Structures are given as C-alpha cells and as structure tokens.
C-alpha cells in the first residue's frame, strides 16, 4: 500500500506551551485511523497542521507525497469540531457552497449521502438537530473525492441512532484509495471501524498500532486500552 500521510518529528509551540513534541506517524491508503488522547493531548493541533490551517514550529508533513501547502489542500477534506455552515443556509445551500469551493466535489455521491442521511435539502441549517447537523457536516466532507479525510469528533454530542448512521456513512462512502483520521472519546461506539489507532499524550506520540495487533497481544479492545493509558489524565 502507498503512504498517504507522513509526519516526521513535528513540533508545535504556542508561545511557551508545547502542543506537539516530536510526533512522527505514517498512514497508508485504505486505512481508517483513530487519533486518540485526553483533552489537550494535541489531536486537534495535529489535524490543523495536516490540513494546512497552521504551520509546525519544526518538522515535516507530507500528504500524498507533497509538503503541506496549496497543493495538499486540494486532496485533504477536513471536518472540524465546529460547523462549516452559516445559519442562513438551507441544506442545499451548504452543499452548493461545498461544490463551488472544491473541484473534487462529487455531486452523485452528495445526492446519495443526502438520501442515506435522511436530510431534507430545503431544511434550514439552524433548524437542524445536533445529530442532523453532524450528518450534514459529514456529507459535505465525504462528498469530496479526497485522498485524506480528517474528522474532528464527528459523533460528539449526538444520540446513539445518529452515531450509528454517521459511522455507517463513513464506512459506506469513503474510498479504499483514501484514508480517514478521526478523533473521538466515544470509543465503544466507533472502535469497530478502526484499522489502526494513534495515541497522543501531552503532545507526544505514545503509540501507533493496528487494532487487531492490540487485541491479539494485549487481549483488550481500544476502549480498554484508552482507559489504561489515560487513567491518570
């Protein structure tokens, strides 16, 4: 498998605070990877660096073989933990905004996902429930034919039914030629879709491991591993 993401010895400082301290990871195409850690561990900072929304203090990041910049923004689809929509929009306006902004937007995939997610194109964004908001944000992100998808807490704060629908959509609509990195604290709900997990603590990489290897060597799942590692956080 080819490598879609290479992070090498990345440091990030905000004034005197170290957000990331020498992080190195590699992600291959076709993988769904959980980026895990307690609050303040550096997960969102790492995602922003990969997405090109911030610059590392030192180290290198390459996406699909290119250094992070204008070129890589064309192949990275980022869903932050805050909505990308405006309150005046209807669902169809949000989709049109994404279509106009990105040349890799796939209309056919968007239409399929809108139906799958049970979204109404004419509903106002500010009238959607939290769960439906998350479904819309995910539809916008996954409707791009990107090489790398970054999802920051895609199921945070939504009910179990919405979580299941969102997870099903991630598995159904991402391409095996691409990869997904996502953050979450709701591991019992989501660990079933992970191929690998990356654990950060206080800005440092603790481990990157395949989920099956964790289960075979340690005899526990990702949720149990998380509780062991971050018990004192």
TARAPE-V304911 format. One record per pair of residues at least 4 apart in sequence whose C-alpha atoms are under 7 Angstrom apart, sorted by sequence separation. I is the first residue (numbers start at 1). GAP is how many residues later the second one is. D is the distance in Angstrom with one decimal. If there is no record, write none. Layout:
# TARAPE-V304911
i:I gap:GAP d:D
i:I gap:GAP d:D
This chain:
# TARAPE-V304911
i:13 gap:4 d:5.5
i:14 gap:4 d:6.5
i:37 gap:4 d:5.6
i:42 gap:4 d:6.1
i:43 gap:4 d:6.4
i:44 gap:4 d:6.2
i:45 gap:4 d:6.3
i:46 gap:4 d:6.3
i:47 gap:4 d:6.1
i:48 gap:4 d:6.1
i:49 gap:4 d:5.9
i:62 gap:4 d:5.0
i:63 gap:4 d:6.4
i:68 gap:4 d:5.5
i:69 gap:4 d:6.3
i:70 gap:4 d:7.0
i:72 gap:4 d:6.3
i:89 gap:4 d:5.4
i:90 gap:4 d:6.5
i:91 gap:4 d:6.4
i:92 gap:4 d:6.1
i:93 gap:4 d:6.1
i:94 gap:4 d:6.4
i:95 gap:4 d:6.2
i:96 gap:4 d:6.1
i:97 gap:4 d:6.2
i:98 gap:4 d:6.2
i:106 gap:4 d:6.2
i:107 gap:4 d:6.2
i:108 gap:4 d:6.3
i:109 gap:4 d:6.1
i:110 gap:4 d:6.1
i:111 gap:4 d:6.4
i:112 gap:4 d:6.1
i:113 gap:4 d:5.8
i:114 gap:4 d:6.0
i:115 gap:4 d:6.3
i:124 gap:4 d:6.8
i:128 gap:4 d:5.7
i:129 gap:4 d:6.0
i:130 gap:4 d:6.3
i:131 gap:4 d:6.3
i:132 gap:4 d:6.2
i:133 gap:4 d:6.3
i:134 gap:4 d:6.1
i:135 gap:4 d:6.1
i:136 gap:4 d:6.2
i:137 gap:4 d:6.3
i:138 gap:4 d:5.9
i:139 gap:4 d:5.8
i:158 gap:4 d:6.1
i:159 gap:4 d:6.2
i:160 gap:4 d:6.2
i:161 gap:4 d:6.4
i:162 gap:4 d:6.1
i:163 gap:4 d:6.1
i:164 gap:4 d:6.1
i:165 gap:4 d:6.2
i:166 gap:4 d:6.3
i:167 gap:4 d:6.4
i:168 gap:4 d:6.0
i:169 gap:4 d:5.8
i:170 gap:4 d:5.9
i:186 gap:4 d:6.6
i:187 gap:4 d:5.3
i:200 gap:4 d:5.4
i:201 gap:4 d:6.6
i:209 gap:4 d:6.9
i:210 gap:4 d:6.5
i:211 gap:4 d:6.4
i:212 gap:4 d:6.1
i:213 gap:4 d:5.9
i:214 gap:4 d:5.5
i:215 gap:4 d:4.7
i:220 gap:4 d:6.0
i:221 gap:4 d:6.3
i:222 gap:4 d:6.1
i:223 gap:4 d:6.4
i:224 gap:4 d:6.3
i:225 gap:4 d:6.2
i:226 gap:4 d:6.0
i:227 gap:4 d:5.4
i:13 gap:5 d:4.5
i:14 gap:5 d:6.9
i:48 gap:5 d:5.1
i:49 gap:5 d:4.9
i:62 gap:5 d:4.3
i:63 gap:5 d:6.4
i:89 gap:5 d:6.2
i:114 gap:5 d:5.2
i:128 gap:5 d:5.8
i:158 gap:5 d:6.4
i:200 gap:5 d:4.7
i:201 gap:5 d:6.6
i:209 gap:5 d:6.9
i:215 gap:5 d:5.1
i:220 gap:5 d:6.6
i:12 gap:6 d:6.1
i:13 gap:6 d:5.6
i:37 gap:6 d:7.0
i:48 gap:6 d:5.8
i:49 gap:6 d:5.8
i:61 gap:6 d:5.9
i:62 gap:6 d:5.7
i:66 gap:6 d:6.6
i:99 gap:6 d:5.4
i:199 gap:6 d:6.1
i:200 gap:6 d:5.5
i:214 gap:6 d:6.9
i:215 gap:6 d:5.7
i:12 gap:7 d:5.4
i:49 gap:7 d:6.5
i:61 gap:7 d:6.0
i:199 gap:7 d:5.4
i:12 gap:8 d:4.9
i:35 gap:8 d:6.7
i:155 gap:8 d:5.6
i:199 gap:8 d:5.4
i:11 gap:9 d:4.9
i:12 gap:9 d:6.8
i:63 gap:9 d:6.1
i:85 gap:9 d:6.2
i:198 gap:9 d:5.8
i:199 gap:9 d:6.5
i:10 gap:10 d:6.8
i:11 gap:10 d:4.7
i:198 gap:10 d:4.4
i:10 gap:11 d:6.6
i:11 gap:11 d:5.2
i:50 gap:11 d:6.8
i:197 gap:11 d:5.7
i:198 gap:11 d:6.7
i:10 gap:12 d:4.8
i:11 gap:12 d:6.8
i:197 gap:12 d:5.7
i:9 gap:13 d:4.3
i:10 gap:13 d:5.0
i:196 gap:13 d:5.6
i:197 gap:13 d:6.4
i:9 gap:14 d:5.0
i:10 gap:14 d:6.6
i:196 gap:14 d:4.1
i:197 gap:14 d:6.6
i:8 gap:15 d:6.5
i:9 gap:15 d:5.1
i:195 gap:15 d:5.9
i:196 gap:15 d:5.1
i:8 gap:16 d:4.4
i:52 gap:16 d:5.9
i:195 gap:16 d:5.7
i:7 gap:17 d:4.9
i:8 gap:17 d:6.7
i:52 gap:17 d:6.0
i:194 gap:17 d:6.8
i:7 gap:18 d:5.1
i:50 gap:18 d:6.8
i:117 gap:18 d:6.3
i:6 gap:19 d:6.1
i:7 gap:19 d:6.3
i:6 gap:20 d:4.7
i:134 gap:20 d:6.6
i:5 gap:21 d:5.6
i:6 gap:21 d:6.7
i:52 gap:21 d:6.7
i:5 gap:22 d:5.0
i:20 gap:22 d:5.9
i:51 gap:22 d:6.5
i:4 gap:23 d:5.9
i:5 gap:23 d:6.9
i:19 gap:23 d:5.5
i:3 gap:24 d:5.9
i:4 gap:24 d:5.3
i:3 gap:25 d:4.2
i:4 gap:25 d:5.5
i:51 gap:25 d:6.3
i:114 gap:25 d:6.9
i:2 gap:26 d:5.7
i:3 gap:26 d:5.9
i:19 gap:26 d:7.0
i:113 gap:26 d:6.1
i:1 gap:27 d:6.2
i:2 gap:27 d:5.9
i:51 gap:27 d:6.6
i:131 gap:27 d:5.0
i:1 gap:28 d:6.3
i:130 gap:28 d:6.2
i:131 gap:28 d:6.8
i:91 gap:29 d:6.9
i:92 gap:29 d:4.7
i:110 gap:29 d:6.5
i:153 gap:29 d:6.8
i:91 gap:30 d:4.7
i:92 gap:30 d:6.4
i:148 gap:30 d:5.6
i:149 gap:30 d:6.3
i:150 gap:30 d:6.0
i:151 gap:30 d:6.3
i:152 gap:30 d:5.6
i:153 gap:30 d:5.1
i:90 gap:31 d:6.7
i:91 gap:31 d:6.0
i:131 gap:31 d:5.5
i:135 gap:31 d:6.3
i:142 gap:31 d:6.9
i:147 gap:31 d:4.5
i:148 gap:31 d:5.0
i:149 gap:31 d:4.7
i:150 gap:31 d:5.0
i:151 gap:31 d:4.5
i:152 gap:31 d:5.1
i:153 gap:31 d:4.9
i:191 gap:31 d:6.5
i:90 gap:32 d:5.7
i:91 gap:32 d:5.8
i:142 gap:32 d:6.7
i:146 gap:32 d:6.8
i:147 gap:32 d:6.4
i:148 gap:32 d:5.8
i:149 gap:32 d:6.3
i:150 gap:32 d:5.7
i:151 gap:32 d:6.5
i:90 gap:33 d:5.4
i:91 gap:33 d:6.2
i:110 gap:33 d:5.0
i:90 gap:34 d:4.1
i:91 gap:34 d:6.0
i:109 gap:34 d:5.6
i:89 gap:35 d:5.9
i:90 gap:35 d:5.3
i:188 gap:35 d:6.1
i:89 gap:36 d:5.7
i:187 gap:36 d:5.4
i:106 gap:37 d:5.5
i:87 gap:38 d:5.9
i:105 gap:38 d:5.8
i:106 gap:38 d:5.7
i:87 gap:39 d:5.1
i:105 gap:39 d:4.3
i:106 gap:39 d:6.6
i:104 gap:40 d:5.4
i:105 gap:40 d:6.3
i:104 gap:41 d:5.4
i:98 gap:42 d:6.5
i:12 gap:44 d:5.0
i:13 gap:44 d:6.3
i:11 gap:45 d:6.0
i:12 gap:45 d:4.7
i:95 gap:45 d:6.3
i:10 gap:46 d:6.4
i:11 gap:46 d:5.5
i:12 gap:46 d:6.9
i:11 gap:47 d:5.2
i:10 gap:48 d:5.7
i:11 gap:48 d:6.3
i:10 gap:49 d:4.1
i:9 gap:50 d:4.9
i:10 gap:50 d:6.2
i:8 gap:51 d:5.7
i:9 gap:51 d:6.9
i:8 gap:52 d:5.2
i:7 gap:53 d:6.0
i:8 gap:53 d:6.3
i:7 gap:54 d:4.5
i:83 gap:54 d:6.7
i:6 gap:55 d:5.7
i:7 gap:55 d:6.6
i:6 gap:56 d:5.1
i:5 gap:57 d:5.8
i:6 gap:57 d:6.6
i:5 gap:58 d:4.7
i:79 gap:58 d:6.9
i:4 gap:59 d:5.5
i:5 gap:59 d:6.3
i:4 gap:60 d:4.6
i:3 gap:61 d:6.9
i:79 gap:62 d:6.1
i:78 gap:63 d:6.6
i:77 gap:64 d:5.8
i:77 gap:67 d:7.0
i:77 gap:69 d:6.1
i:76 gap:70 d:5.6
i:75 gap:71 d:4.6
i:76 gap:71 d:6.1
i:77 gap:71 d:6.3
i:78 gap:71 d:5.9
i:79 gap:71 d:6.0
i:80 gap:71 d:6.3
i:81 gap:71 d:5.2
i:75 gap:72 d:5.2
i:76 gap:72 d:4.9
i:77 gap:72 d:4.8
i:78 gap:72 d:4.7
i:79 gap:72 d:4.8
i:80 gap:72 d:5.1
i:81 gap:72 d:5.9
i:75 gap:73 d:6.4
i:76 gap:73 d:5.8
i:77 gap:73 d:6.1
i:78 gap:73 d:6.2
i:79 gap:73 d:6.1
i:47 gap:103 d:6.8
i:30 gap:146 d:4.4
i:35 gap:146 d:6.4
i:30 gap:147 d:5.4
i:32 gap:147 d:5.8
i:33 gap:147 d:6.0
i:34 gap:147 d:5.8
i:35 gap:147 d:5.7
i:36 gap:147 d:5.9
i:29 gap:148 d:5.7
i:30 gap:148 d:5.3
i:31 gap:148 d:4.9
i:32 gap:148 d:4.7
i:33 gap:148 d:4.7
i:34 gap:148 d:5.2
i:35 gap:148 d:4.9
i:36 gap:148 d:6.7
i:29 gap:149 d:5.2
i:30 gap:149 d:5.0
i:31 gap:149 d:6.4
i:32 gap:149 d:6.1
i:33 gap:149 d:6.4
i:34 gap:149 d:5.9
i:29 gap:150 d:5.2
i:42 gap:158 d:6.9
i:41 gap:159 d:5.7
i:34 gap:160 d:6.2
i:41 gap:160 d:4.8
i:42 gap:160 d:6.8
i:32 gap:161 d:6.9
i:33 gap:161 d:5.5
i:41 gap:161 d:4.5
i:42 gap:161 d:5.0
i:32 gap:162 d:5.2
i:33 gap:162 d:5.9
i:34 gap:162 d:6.3
i:35 gap:162 d:6.0
i:36 gap:162 d:6.0
i:37 gap:162 d:5.7
i:40 gap:162 d:6.7
i:41 gap:162 d:5.0
i:32 gap:163 d:5.3
i:33 gap:163 d:4.8
i:34 gap:163 d:4.5
i:35 gap:163 d:4.9
i:36 gap:163 d:4.9
i:37 gap:163 d:5.1
i:38 gap:163 d:7.0
i:31 gap:164 d:5.9
i:32 gap:164 d:6.7
i:33 gap:164 d:5.3
i:34 gap:164 d:6.1
i:35 gap:164 d:6.2
i:36 gap:164 d:6.3
i:37 gap:164 d:5.9
i:23 gap:181 d:6.0
i:21 gap:182 d:5.3
i:22 gap:182 d:6.6
i:23 gap:182 d:5.6
i:20 gap:183 d:4.0
i:21 gap:183 d:5.2
i:19 gap:184 d:5.2
i:20 gap:184 d:6.1
i:18 gap:185 d:6.9
i:38 gap:192 d:6.9
i:38 gap:195 d:6.8
